[in-house]
Amino acid sequence: MRTCDVSETIFDEDGMLAGLLAGHAWGMVMIAIVGTAAGAVSGVVGTGSSMMLLPVLVYTYGPKQAVPIMAVAAVVGNLSKVFAWWREIDWRAVLAYSAPGAPAAALGAKTLWSLPSTVVDVALGVFFIAMVPTRHYLRRRQWRLSLWQLALVGAFIGFLTGIVLSTGPLSVPAFAAYGLSGGAFLGAESASSVFIYVAKVAMFSGLGALPPQAWANGLIVGMTLMLGTMLGKRFVLGMRPNVFQRLLDTMLIVSGGVMLSAAWR
């Protein structure tokens, strides 16, 4: 009788292990697909990869692990865009934005790590959805920023980036308001993001939130972003600007909804 109980326990454990492995494998497939698509979209519009990928990462790893993994991936993904637009980057704008933005992002990351997982989900969800009317308001106002104003904006957005992971809908209009467009805009936004996410990754590493497995997962996700940037650019360039705007709104609403639903699972 005891032997039967032991064998049943082993079978139950094997079944649970198989289920976990199958779920993880499915999550990795989704990450590869969504990551490639996110890299293609963000390579042209300047943002969107984190918003597309974060719900999938949360589903696969949970909110507390997903945010550091996405931070590592964001460094890799943005580096590919920096290399693509290297000659057109406005480094004065990059330094003005990143110098205050990077330490502010580290402070935001430290704040984030002290919050419960449910609060993280809710904060991310509310922020993403609130970005829809906010970014349209900023576009209508057509503000123009000087270099020192860009630095102030960088500190504010940097801190938010540390907490909510993705502030592309805010940083994109900020660099546009400074007067950048095209390759200069994409390069400056990406280079600034590299500095800010490196500071965030350094803080997560110091907090013990980036074990070797998380580093590996982040690098893998980052590679899918790079692949999407290289493969999808020719197709995305053919899309009309209004299609991009609707796509970004859709990503924000869907991502926000997924994060809010995760908070009440």
Secondary structure, DSSP 8 states (H G I E B T S, - for coil): -HHHHHHHHHHHHHHHHHHHHHHHHHHHHHHHHHHHHHHHHHHHHS--HHHHHHHHHHHHH-HHHHHHHHHHHHHHHHHHHHHHTGGG--HHHHHHHHHHHHHHHHHHHHHHHTS-HHHHHHHHHHHHHHHHHHHHHHHHHT----HHHHHHHHHHHHHHHHHHS--HHHHHHHHHHTT--HHHHHHHHHHHHHHHHHHHHHHHHHTT---HHHHHHHHHHHHHHHHHHHHHHHHHTTS-HHHHHHHHHHHHHHHHHHHHHHHT-
